[in-house]
Amino acid sequence: MTKDNKKRPNPIKKQSKRKSFTIIHPNAAGIDVGSEEHWVAVPEDRDEQPVRSFKCFTADLNAMADWLKSCHIQTVVGINRCILDTPVPNIGETRI
């Protein structure tokens, strides 16, 4: 209690009002491009396992493209962690 016998608001109990994001590209996926494997995420309603990892070999990249196509993905955004030359964009441009 404070000096004037009023309770202080408890900041822990305070509910935060989260704003939801507007979905701009519902058929988009995200790829975290790595040197040994790529982590790919699709919308949760597209697959029972919406996040998967794929190795960097051609067969794996083709499997990734097949999976993205089966999930009806039309666009992909990727983050590349210090890899200057990667075949991921080439596979995506020709397969999706």
C-alpha positions as CSV (number, residue, x, y, z in Angstrom):
1,M,0.0,0.0,0.0
2,T,1.1,3.5,-0.7
3,K,0.9,6.4,1.8
4,D,-2.6,7.3,0.7
5,N,-3.7,3.7,1.1
6,K,-4.2,3.1,-2.6
7,K,-3.0,-0.1,-4.2
8,R,-0.3,0.2,-6.8
9,P,-1.1,-1.5,-10.1
10,N,0.6,-4.8,-10.5
11,P,2.6,-4.7,-13.8
12,I,2.8,-8.5,-13.9
13,K,-1.0,-9.0,-14.0
14,K,-1.4,-6.3,-16.7
15,Q,-2.4,-7.9,-19.9
16,S,-0.6,-6.8,-23.0
17,K,-2.7,-6.1,-26.0
18,R,-1.0,-7.7,-28.9
19,K,-1.8,-6.6,-32.4
20,S,-1.9,-9.3,-35.0
21,F,0.0,-8.9,-38.2
22,T,-1.8,-8.5,-41.5
23,I,-0.9,-11.4,-43.8
24,I,0.3,-9.9,-47.1
25,H,1.6,-13.0,-48.8
26,P,-0.4,-16.1,-47.6
27,N,1.5,-18.4,-50.0
28,A,5.0,-17.5,-48.8
29,A,7.6,-19.6,-47.0
30,G,10.8,-18.6,-45.2
31,I,14.2,-20.2,-45.5
32,D,17.2,-19.9,-43.2
33,V,20.0,-20.7,-45.6
34,G,23.0,-22.4,-44.0
35,S,26.3,-23.8,-45.2
36,E,25.3,-27.4,-44.3
37,E,21.5,-27.3,-44.1
38,H,18.6,-25.1,-44.8
39,W,15.6,-24.6,-42.4
40,V,12.3,-24.0,-44.2
41,A,9.0,-22.8,-42.7
42,V,5.6,-22.8,-44.4
43,P,2.3,-21.6,-43.0
44,E,1.1,-24.0,-40.3
45,D,-2.0,-25.1,-42.2
46,R,0.0,-26.4,-45.1
47,D,1.7,-29.4,-43.6
48,E,1.7,-31.5,-40.4
49,Q,5.3,-30.6,-40.0
50,P,5.5,-26.9,-41.1
51,V,9.2,-26.5,-40.4
52,R,11.7,-28.8,-42.0
53,S,15.5,-29.0,-42.6
54,F,17.1,-29.9,-45.9
55,K,20.8,-30.7,-46.6
56,C,22.6,-28.7,-49.3
57,F,23.0,-31.4,-52.0
58,T,21.1,-31.1,-55.3
59,A,18.8,-34.0,-54.4
60,D,17.9,-32.3,-51.1
61,L,17.2,-29.0,-52.8
62,N,15.0,-30.7,-55.3
63,A,13.1,-32.4,-52.4
64,M,12.8,-29.0,-50.8
65,A,11.3,-27.5,-54.0
66,D,8.9,-30.5,-54.3
67,W,7.8,-29.9,-50.7
68,L,7.3,-26.2,-51.2
69,K,5.3,-26.9,-54.4
70,S,3.1,-29.5,-52.6
71,C,2.4,-26.8,-49.9
72,H,1.3,-24.4,-52.7
73,I,4.1,-21.9,-52.0
74,Q,4.4,-19.2,-54.5
75,T,7.1,-17.0,-53.0
76,V,10.0,-17.5,-50.6
77,V,12.0,-15.1,-48.4
78,G,15.4,-16.2,-47.2
79,I,18.1,-15.2,-44.9
80,N,21.6,-16.1,-45.9
81,R,24.1,-16.3,-43.1
82,C,27.4,-15.3,-44.8
83,I,27.2,-17.6,-47.7
84,L,28.1,-15.8,-50.9
85,D,27.2,-18.4,-53.5
86,T,24.2,-20.8,-52.9
87,P,22.1,-22.8,-55.3
88,V,18.9,-22.2,-53.4
89,P,17.6,-19.3,-55.5
90,N,18.4,-21.2,-58.7
91,I,16.3,-24.2,-57.6
92,G,13.5,-22.0,-56.4
93,E,13.3,-20.0,-59.6
94,T,13.1,-23.1,-61.8
95,R,10.9,-25.3,-59.6
96,I,8.4,-23.2,-57.7
